[in-house]
Amino acid sequence: MKNDSSNGQFEPGDELDAYRVVSVLGTGASGTVYEGVRIDDPNQSVALKVIHPKLVRDHQVSRRFRREARILKTLVGPNLVQMLDSGFCSDGRPYLALELVRGTALDQALSSGPMSLDLAVALTQGILAALHIAHQQGVVHRDLKPGNVLVDPDGTARVLDFGMAKVLRGDGSSDSLNALTEQNMVFGTPEYMAPEQARGDELDHRADIYATGIILYELLTGKVPFEGKTVIGVMTAQLKDDPPPPSGRESSITPAVEAVILHALAKDRDERYASAQAMSDALSTALAQPDNPDATAPEHPDELATRDTDYALELPDALMKTQRAAAPVILHESSEEPVSRTWLIVGVLAAVLGIAMGVLMSFGSSAR
């Protein structure tokens, strides 16, 4: 049997650990995906994901690949692709053996133009179902886009490629690997990037909600809301521009569905849907009440209750971590606190002035 070829690429018939390569499914920036079968069970077809030979010594790429394997082990659901196995090629490159899902990438499906409202919503709810599972495990995808969604022959949306994903700890902060390698770095695809992602801020699951809103916008209109001639131009639009109303590009979009899209695309993540399930529920409501956009508004009762007391109570640092990260300047609704601080500052200045005058008078007396 043949083994790895000299250039590090596999040909049909080559053996890759416990698998035999059948064909090439696709090639990306970081690796190649092959169709393969188990050598001991030729009836079991798999997708084999292998990084490019030139990236073997890139520690960041290798660590992300291993992290993706750890993440995929925890994610199981009908709208995800199951990881079956992992290991190493004979040259030391890691590989993943994934469930082989035949279908069409969503970006390819979009090449035929906008989709019907019912189909677009159904696919979006499938994406949200996958995100719901991922977010429950503390996983943020960070690179959600049509190219990372596969539509299988049954019409089910499957979310792929968690290579850029990050894992959040219970307190909302990222794991140590992310903190060491990704601080102040921007990851993702500009056209689907949330404003906080474009700024390089710490992210949570609501960045995926934003990307899903972009995808739904594109499914219904055939275009993304923010375009530009350069990456910086697109990212600037994500930060500053309001999205053009999708109904202005496609008249069949109902007021309720448009409201869901615009809520998902809120610049302030606190104004988006609080979860993937909440956005999916809003889409169901939008289909049932197409002319009632108010029925799709996000609800954040817990966050609103917290904010009502934050400013007056000055909660301890541990409890204020999330609010301070989003808004470094803390407001005070009570008028007594700012006034007392003002008089304190005046008193300090007066004391300093008095001391200075005393020193000058002392020097004057000494001179005489």
C-alpha positions in Angstrom: 0.0 0.0 0.0 1.1 3.6 -0.7 1.9 6.0 2.1 2.2 9.7 2.3 3.5 11.3 -1.0 6.7 13.2 -0.9 4.9 16.6 -1.1 2.8 15.8 2.0 -0.4 15.5 0.0 -2.4 12.2 -0.1 -3.5 10.5 -3.3 -6.4 8.0 -3.7 -5.3 4.7 -2.2 -2.8 6.2 0.2 -3.0 5.0 3.8 -3.4 7.6 6.5 -3.1 5.8 9.9 -6.2 3.6 10.1 -7.8 5.0 7.0 -7.4 4.8 3.2 -7.8 8.0 1.2 -10.5 7.9 -1.5 -10.5 11.4 -2.8 -10.0 15.1 -2.1 -13.1 16.9 -0.8 -11.6 20.4 -0.5 -8.5 22.5 0.4 -8.3 25.6 2.5 -5.7 27.9 4.0 -4.7 25.6 6.8 -5.3 22.1 5.5 -7.0 19.6 3.2 -10.1 17.5 3.7 -10.2 14.0 2.2 -12.8 11.4 1.9 -11.6 8.2 3.4 -12.7 4.8 4.6 -11.5 2.7 7.5 -9.0 0.0 6.4 -10.7 -2.6 8.6 -14.2 -1.5 7.6 -14.4 -0.1 4.0 -18.1 0.5 4.5 -17.4 3.3 7.0 -16.7 6.5 5.1 -15.2 9.5 6.9 -13.9 13.0 6.2 -10.2 13.3 7.1 -9.0 16.8 7.9 -5.2 17.2 7.7 -3.2 20.4 8.1 -0.7 21.4 5.4 2.9 20.1 5.8 4.2 23.7 5.8 2.2 24.5 8.9 3.4 21.5 11.0 6.0 23.7 12.8 3.5 26.6 13.3 2.7 26.1 17.0 -0.3 28.3 16.9 -1.9 26.4 14.1 -1.1 23.1 15.6 -2.5 24.1 19.0 -5.7 25.4 17.3 -6.0 22.1 15.5 -5.7 20.1 18.8 -8.1 22.5 20.5 -10.7 21.9 17.7 -10.4 18.2 18.4 -11.1 18.8 22.1 -14.0 21.0 21.3 -15.6 18.7 18.7 -15.5 15.8 21.2 -18.0 17.8 23.4 -20.4 18.8 20.5 -23.0 16.3 19.4 -26.3 17.2 17.7 -28.2 16.9 14.4 -26.9 20.3 13.2 -23.3 19.6 13.9 -20.7 17.3 12.4 -19.5 14.6 14.8 -15.8 13.9 15.4 -15.2 10.1 15.2 -11.4 9.8 15.7 -8.1 11.7 15.7 -4.5 10.8 15.4 -1.3 11.5 13.5 0.0 10.9 10.0 3.3 9.1 9.5 5.1 12.5 9.2 3.7 13.7 12.5 0.9 15.9 11.2 -2.4 15.6 13.3 -5.6 14.6 11.6 -9.3 14.5 12.5 -11.7 11.8 11.3 -15.1 13.4 11.0 -18.6 12.2 10.1 -18.8 12.4 6.3 -21.8 14.7 5.4 -22.6 15.0 1.8 -24.3 18.2 0.7 -23.8 21.7 -0.5 -21.9 24.5 1.3 -24.3 27.4 2.0 -22.1 29.9 0.2 -22.4 27.8 -2.9 -26.2 27.6 -2.5 -26.3 31.4 -2.3 -24.7 31.6 -5.8 -28.2 30.9 -7.2 -29.5 34.1 -5.5 -31.7 34.9 -2.5 -33.8 32.2 -0.9 -37.5 32.1 0.1 -38.3 33.4 3.5 -39.4 30.0 4.8 -36.2 28.2 3.6 -33.9 31.0 4.9 -35.6 30.9 8.3 -35.4 27.1 8.5 -31.7 27.0 7.7 -31.0 29.8 10.2 -32.9 28.0 12.9 -30.7 24.9 12.2 -27.6 27.1 12.6 -29.0 28.4 15.9 -29.7 24.9 17.1 -26.0 24.1 16.6 -24.9 27.3 18.3 -27.2 26.5 21.2 -25.3 23.3 21.9 -22.0 24.9 21.4 -22.8 27.9 23.7 -24.0 25.5 26.4 -20.5 24.0 26.4 -19.0 27.5 26.6 -17.8 27.4 22.9 -18.0 30.5 20.7 -17.5 29.7 17.0 -16.1 33.2 16.0 -16.0 32.4 12.3 -19.6 31.7 11.4 -20.3 32.3 7.8 -22.0 30.5 4.8 -18.8 28.8 3.9 -18.8 27.0 7.3 -22.3 25.8 7.0 -23.2 22.6 5.0 -26.7 21.8 3.8 -27.2 18.1 3.7 -29.5 16.2 1.2 -32.3 16.4 3.8 -32.1 20.2 3.9 -30.6 20.2 7.3 -28.0 22.9 8.1 -24.8 21.6 9.6 -22.2 24.0 11.2 -18.6 23.1 10.4 -15.1 24.2 11.3 -14.5 25.2 14.9 -10.9 25.9 14.2 -11.2 29.5 15.2 -13.5 28.8 18.2 -12.7 29.9 21.7 -13.7 28.3 25.0 -15.1 30.4 27.8 -14.7 29.5 31.4 -17.6 29.6 33.8 -16.9 33.3 34.6 -17.0 34.3 31.0 -13.3 34.7 30.5 -11.4 32.7 27.8 -9.2 29.7 28.6 -5.5 30.2 29.2 -4.5 29.0 25.7 -6.6 31.7 24.1 -5.3 34.4 26.5 -1.7 33.5 25.8 -1.9 33.4 22.0 -4.8 35.6 21.0 -4.7 38.7 23.2 -5.4 41.9 21.1 -5.7 39.8 17.9 -8.7 39.9 15.6 -10.1 36.6 14.3 -12.9 36.0 11.9 -14.2 37.1 8.5 -14.8 40.8 8.2 -18.2 40.6 6.5 -19.6 38.5 9.4 -17.7 40.1 12.2 -19.4 41.6 15.2 -18.3 45.2 16.2 -16.7 44.0 19.4 -14.8 41.4 17.3 -13.6 44.0 14.9 -12.3 46.1 17.9 -10.4 43.1 19.2 -12.5 43.0 22.4 -13.1 40.0 24.6 -15.9 38.0 23.0 -18.9 36.0 24.2 -21.6 34.0 22.5 -23.4 37.1 21.2 -20.7 37.5 18.5 -22.2 34.4 17.0 -25.7 35.8 17.2 -24.5 38.8 15.2 -22.9 36.6 12.6 -26.2 34.6 12.3 -28.1 37.8 11.7 -25.7 38.6 8.9 -26.2 35.2 7.4 -30.0 35.5 7.5 -29.7 38.9 5.9 -27.7 37.4 3.1 -29.9 34.4 2.6 -32.9 36.7 2.1 -31.3 39.5 0.0 -28.4 37.8 -1.7 -26.0 40.4 -0.2 -24.3 41.1 3.1 -25.2 44.3 4.8 -21.7 45.7 5.1 -19.4 45.7 2.1 -16.2 47.6 1.2 -13.2 47.6 -1.1 -10.8 46.7 1.8 -10.8 44.7 5.0 -10.5 47.9 7.0 -13.4 49.4 5.1 -15.7 46.5 5.9 -14.6 46.4 9.6 -15.2 50.2 9.9 -18.7 49.7 8.5 -19.4 47.0 11.1 -18.3 49.4 13.8 -20.1 52.6 12.7 -22.8 52.1 10.0 -26.4 51.0 10.5 -27.3 48.0 8.3 -29.6 49.0 5.3 -33.1 47.6 6.0 -33.2 44.2 4.3 -36.8 44.9 3.2 -35.3 47.7 1.0 -33.4 45.0 -0.9 -36.1 42.3 -0.9 -39.7 43.3 -0.6 -41.0 39.9 0.5 -39.2 40.2 3.9 -41.9 40.7 6.5 -41.7 43.4 9.2 -41.3 40.8 12.0 -38.5 38.9 10.3 -36.7 42.2 9.5 -37.0 43.1 13.2 -35.3 39.9 14.2 -32.4 40.6 11.8 -31.9 44.1 13.0 -32.1 43.0 16.7 -29.4 40.4 16.0 -27.3 43.1 14.3 -27.4 45.6 17.2 -24.0 47.3 17.7 -24.4 46.9 21.4 -24.4 43.2 22.2 -26.6 43.8 25.2 -29.3 44.8 22.8 -29.1 41.5 20.8 -30.8 38.3 21.6 -29.4 36.8 24.8 -29.1 33.3 23.4 -29.3 31.3 20.2 -32.5 29.8 21.5 -34.0 33.2 22.1 -33.3 34.2 18.5 -34.7 31.0 17.2 -37.9 31.5 19.2 -38.2 35.1 17.9 -38.0 33.7 14.3 -40.8 31.3 15.1 -42.8 34.2 16.4 -42.0 36.2 13.3 -43.4 33.5 11.1 -46.6 33.2 13.2 -47.0 37.0 13.4 -45.4 38.5 10.3 -46.8 42.0 10.8 -46.0 42.3 14.5 -42.3 43.3 14.8 -42.8 44.2 18.5 -43.4 40.6 19.3 -39.9 39.7 18.4 -38.1 42.1 20.7 -35.3 40.6 22.8 -36.0 40.2 26.5 -33.2 40.7 29.1 -35.0 40.9 32.4 -32.0 39.7 34.5 -29.6 42.1 32.9 -32.0 45.0 33.2 -32.6 44.3 36.9 -28.8 44.2 37.5 -28.2 47.4 35.7 -30.9 49.3 37.7 -28.9 48.7 40.8 -25.3 48.8 39.6 -25.0 52.5 39.4 -26.4 53.3 42.9 -24.9 50.3 44.7 -21.3 50.3 43.3 -21.2 46.5 43.3 -17.9 44.8 44.2 -15.4 44.3 41.4 -16.1 40.6 41.0 -19.8 41.3 40.3 -19.1 44.3 38.1 -16.6 42.6 35.8 -18.9 42.1 32.9 -20.4 45.6 33.1 -17.1 47.3 33.4 -15.7 45.4 30.5 -18.5 46.6 28.3 -18.6 50.2 29.7 -15.5 51.4 31.6 -17.2 54.6 32.8 -19.6 53.8 35.6 -22.6 56.2 35.8 -24.2 57.3 39.0 -28.0 57.9 39.1 -27.9 59.2 42.6 -27.1 62.9 42.8 -25.7 62.7 46.3 -22.5 60.8 45.4 -21.2 63.1 42.7 -21.8 66.2 44.9 -20.0 64.8 47.9 -17.0 63.9 45.7 -16.9 67.5 44.3 -16.7 69.0 47.8 -14.1 66.5 48.7 -12.0 67.6 45.7 -12.5 71.3 46.6 -11.5 70.6 50.2 -8.3 68.9 49.1 -7.3 71.7 46.8 -8.0 74.3 49.6 -5.8 72.3 52.0 -2.9 72.1 49.4 -3.2 75.8 48.8 -3.1 76.6 52.5 0.0 74.5 53.0 1.7 76.2 50.0 1.0 79.7 51.4 2.3 78.7 54.8 5.5 77.5 53.3 5.9 80.8 51.4 5.3 82.8 54.5 7.8 80.7 56.3 10.5 81.4 53.7 9.6 85.1 53.8 10.1 85.3 57.6 13.4 83.4 57.3 14.7 85.9 54.7 14.0 88.8 57.0 
